[in-house]
């Protein structure tokens, strides 16, 4: 099951596996720590198939324990501080039977719960003696969904050797992108350069100090890097690739980061908690057109919406009905344009604004407004209107002293020859708080 991982570790014993709090841990250490956790699991009488809560961020022990629990055929439920207020709810929904809490010192507390996990999906995994993985959606625009995966299916693609890279695991420990980054890096004997704080200066400082080659992140974080001008303060010569996903990329943000870092490959990625991460290929570093799919994935476009069928698809949700059609296809809800083999993401179908019958894609308006001087952040959504059905509303964070009416006047003058009138926000609110969550994904109102 994980023999390919352990073989990669044994073959590369002296290579750096993890850098955590400025200390290096090699693959020999990781192998020893996996053995240690085997004994802890055994001494605590944790049975194969147990639903195991992992409250952690990326650290040496959180990585070693993750692997040991896979080997023991447990069902893993990673949770991070980004969902702190929802942890009791998530532990209840997932029917957690045992918890490993890994603190900021990498010390571990084990707690056993009295409940018995009896969901049919868990019974299926136990009958196969397969490890599982439960991932919760952010639930920012509705109820959080608990996706149950068979980890044997998710692990399959990591058996194919690829590039060994020094990588910052920026996407979180409980995010499909974070799990993908960890498994990709380790299966290819790369090095995980962890950061204690996901700020532009902290991340780019780590890139410089530890010669990071790959930074998987989000458009929101890239925009923060641009606003902070942290890229001017660090030597980023080692950086080969920045991948971005989790939300639509504003074209203005992509063009600007490409101008600033012309030698860095910018690659759009695409994945879902329900399906895993697809392989992707951007047309160019400054292009939003991308091919997605690869071995184990099929795609089709129905009424401009992307549908996917995947060998690594989840078994189902714990707390809502199965979303797959009778042939195993999943409606992603993502609207796309098509150009041959390439697609361009326009936004979520649920977020499209209808102004008198005209469609408005929030990311298009956000891209335009973010290129306006003084704008630190912007979130565009629709608001009900008795005449047009909806109007375009913009929440804007500024680094100027303008009132909303002053900014609205300047904004309209700026947009007049760049956007049709129906796309220009009719309502503007100036806000002071950040418009993204701990996952560095834009908060949307839906």
Secondary structure, DSSP 8 states (H G I E B T S, - for coil): --HHHHHHHHHTTTSEEEEETTEEEEHHHHHHHHHHHHHHHHHTT--TT-EEEEE--S-HHHHHHHHHHHHTT-EEEEE-GGGGGGHHHHHHHTT--EEEEE-TTS-EEEEE-S-----HHHHHHHHHT--EEEEE---TTS---EEEEEHHHHHGGGGS-----EEE--S-TTSHHHHHHHHHHHHTT-EEE--SS-SHHHHHHHHHHHT--EEEEEHHHHHHHHHHTGGGTS--TT--EEEEESS---HHHHHHHHHHTTTSEEEE-EEETTTEEEEEEESSTT---EEEE-TTEEEEEETTEEEEEETT--SEESSS-----TTS-EEEEEEEEEETTEEEEEEEGGG-EEETTEEE-HHHHHHHHHTSTTEEEEEEEEEEETTTEEEEEEEEEESS---HHHHHHHHHHHHTTTS-GGGS-SEEEEE-S-SB-TTS-B----
